[in-house]
Amino acid sequence: MMNPYEIITSEWEGESTLRLVDHAAGAEAEIIPAIGLHLFRFDVRNQSYIAKPASVAELRVKSSRYGVPILFPPGRVKQAAFPFEGREYRLPANREPDHAHGELRERPWKVVASGADAAGGAYVSAEFDFAEHPDVLAYWPHAACFRFTYRLKDGTLSLSGEIANRSGSTMPLSLGFHPYFAFAEGEASRVRVVIPAAAEWPLSEDGYAAGEPTPSTLTAALKQGTLVTELPSYPGGSQMLSVESGPQTCELHYEARATKLVFNMGDKFPIHVLFTAPWTEAVSLEPYTSIMNVFNEPFKPQLSGAQGLSAGETFSFEWSIRIESYHGS
């Protein structure tokens, strides 16, 4: 019997890519390990669900604007610095005067395993080991090793990952993802966003948390489902939400396509950033382990998500997206 799954080494403008194919589901995902292990395409039955950049050059210089950027740390860090357990961390000011979205999204990852078989689907595993990057260790003095696996199986695209702290001291942990869920031009008025939002964080003009989160008109609307065209527009950024506790699922209802995207986020991402991109036809539903700028903020860890990863410990997570047929509520 023909293998229902396939992994294809391909090329896009001179850069090596890996295509994960699920023939039965008519699904294909494409990843570019050399630029942040970026998932830059996810198509199901010839419909595009992830916003793809126009070129590799565009992705290289604007890696947080397309596909599914890996954010460590997510969001901005004010003045590119924060304190943690008595130590001052100074990050590169890559968005003057602040730091934005980490460097894992643009650095090359090392592929350590890939394959395709009936039992495991099509998959690729890659690593980013801080110990191999002295320039990163210079500002992040922990030998952290990230090992992430993209897998396409039974029509579901998942990302599972582990972050191992191989250093001798507790390291600050703040991880997020920035998937750009695509829609066609003119389709936004027929795409509905459903998020199990419990509370909305008030934000300052520059987009940082300005107080504790409370239930709002927006959180009530998102639980029911809100059209993309009815979401708050892009001022300084986005809306920051706390989601209900436990494993959580968001949905995007594509009414014109009669499909829905089901985004199962697991239970490691209590914070959610909702963002409508002004530069592409997409809406971002961003799972974060904590609020942005978390180690500079005064909020209690159970609210903000502030956490450390002890020496020798490993943080693990998994999230997935799948496309189902949908014919209205």
Disulfide bonds with the S-S distance in Angstrom:
none
